Amino acid sequence: MEDFEAAISKGNVLVYFWSTHCVGCKVLSPIIDEITEITVVKVNTGESKSIASRYGITGLPYLLLFKDGHPYTTIARVNSK
């Protein structure tokens, strides 16, 4: 994901780390798709391993909130609303 840094650089951005092999991600993805109040960036960890590694993502699904390009808070291992 070559534009990741630009996508998280301004304001509040929710980054959703997911994978096609993650059962919890299949449950959470439709809920993430409904979010309209904040910018959401989806990172497929199978395709963007370096981004996941940079932020220490070890379990999925994983939500990380950025504020002006910096990690602000995490919601790890989310499985439902």
Secondary structure as the mmCIF struct_conf table of DSSP 4:
data_model
#
loop_
_struct_conf.conf_type_id
_struct_conf.id
_struct_conf.beg_label_comp_id
_struct_conf.beg_label_asym_id
_struct_conf.beg_label_seq_id
_struct_conf.end_label_comp_id
_struct_conf.end_label_asym_id
_struct_conf.end_label_seq_id
TURN_TY1_P TURN_TY1_P1 GLU A 2 ASP A 3
HELX_RH_AL_P HELX_RH_AL_P1 PHE A 4 ILE A 8
BEND BEND1 SER A 9 GLY A 11
STRN STRN1 ASN A 12 TRP A 18
TURN_TY1_P TURN_TY1_P2 THR A 20 HIS A 21
HELX_RH_AL_P HELX_RH_AL_P2 VAL A 23 ASP A 33
TURN_TY1_P TURN_TY1_P3 GLU A 34 GLU A 34
BEND BEND2 GLU A 37 ILE A 38
STRN STRN2 THR A 39 ASN A 44
TURN_TY1_P TURN_TY1_P4 THR A 45 GLU A 47
HELX_RH_AL_P HELX_RH_AL_P3 LYS A 49 ARG A 54
TURN_TY1_P TURN_TY1_P5 TYR A 55 GLY A 56
BEND BEND3 GLY A 59 PRO A 61
STRN STRN3 TYR A 62 LYS A 67
TURN_TY1_P TURN_TY1_P6 ASP A 68 GLY A 69
STRN STRN4 HIS A 70 ALA A 76
BEND BEND4 ARG A 77 ARG A 77
#
